[in-house]
């Protein structure tokens, strides 16, 4: 039982069938590889975006740590400013004459502290009587009707406030007019 040799047409048809099968297999392989490539490309782009976001976040955190890292120490120094300020404000003219050198030393210490504050971005909030109350910078200690003022006017300053760069460390303590509109 020997097989008869195939004709050229049969061999050509078989070759065409094999070619078609190979082309179909290649198309499936190409489609699978293309899908895999696209998935890897998507993962890569996401990883690049995540890395860029992490870099930006780290840079922002570093800047914030640089600017606001000393806020706890600054808050701890605010009572020192308050005490020196009260000491300077309570000096009478008689005491000033009798203890000129001591008083000058206290005033210089207060100025030096304010200069250090400014060097590190701490600004003193010094509201004046008659200014408008700003809840972003002031803390109302009391309200009282005072003739000649409008509601929301500052009528007394109890304590200075402080800002570190753009963050409030402590609001200024003030009394506010509650005079009703006439």
Residue pairs with C-beta under 8 A, 6 or more apart in sequence:
6 14
67 121
67 164
67 165
68 164
68 165
68 167
70 120
70 164
71 164
71 167
71 169
74 117
74 120
74 122
74 162
74 164
74 169
75 169
75 170
77 113
77 117
78 162
78 169
78 170
80 113
81 110
81 113
81 114
81 117
81 124
81 160
82 159
82 160
84 106
84 109
84 110
84 113
85 110
85 160
87 106
88 103
88 106
88 107
88 110
91 103
95 103
96 103
114 124
117 123
117 124
117 162
120 164
121 164
121 165
122 162
122 163
122 164
122 169
123 162
123 163
124 160
124 161
124 162
125 137
125 138
125 160
125 161
125 162
125 163
125 171
125 172
126 157
126 160
126 172
127 137
127 138
127 154
127 157
127 161
127 172
127 174
128 154
128 157
129 154
129 155
129 156
129 157
130 149
130 153
130 154
131 153
131 154
132 152
132 153
132 154
133 140
133 152
133 153
133 154
133 174
133 176
136 168
137 161
137 163
137 168
137 171
137 172
138 154
138 161
138 171
138 172
138 173
138 174
138 176
139 161
139 171
139 172
139 173
139 174
140 174
140 175
140 176
141 158
141 173
141 174
141 175
142 175
142 176
143 175
143 176
143 177
143 178
144 155
144 175
144 176
144 177
144 178
145 177
145 178
145 179
145 180
146 153
146 155
146 177
146 179
147 179
149 155
149 177
149 179
150 177
150 179
150 181
151 177
151 178
151 179
151 180
151 181
152 176
152 177
153 176
153 177
153 179
154 174
154 175
154 176
154 177
155 174
155 175
155 176
155 177
156 174
156 175
157 172
157 173
157 174
157 175
158 173
158 174
158 175
159 172
159 173
160 172
161 168
161 169
161 170
161 171
161 172
161 173
162 168
162 169
162 170
163 169
